[in-house]
């Protein structure tokens, strides 16, 4: 078997994760903010996504902080 299939979503290092939830609709928001929400893996209101806790992800969360909640 391939070693890649045994690794969890946190990555090879087993680093910290952050879970975000979309709490407000993206309708009427800037296109770049909609793209950021999609980049976080969120689609519909109340959807959640668990991501690696990296500076890039933290920056994305900060950009759309009025739309998401960190769980």
C-alpha positions, 0 to 999 in steps of 0.5 A: 500500500501507499504510505500517503493513504495512511496520513491524516488531514493534519499532514505528515508532521501531525500538526495542529488543525483549525476547524472553521464554520461558515455562519453567514452567506457569501451572497452580496460579498466581494468576489475575492472574499467568496473565493477565499471562503471556497479556498477554506473548503466551505460551500453552504452556510453552516458547513465546516472544514478542518484545515492545517493551522498555518499562517496562510490559513489564519490569514484567510480566516482573518480576511473573511472573519465576518463570515466564519467562526473558528470552532 
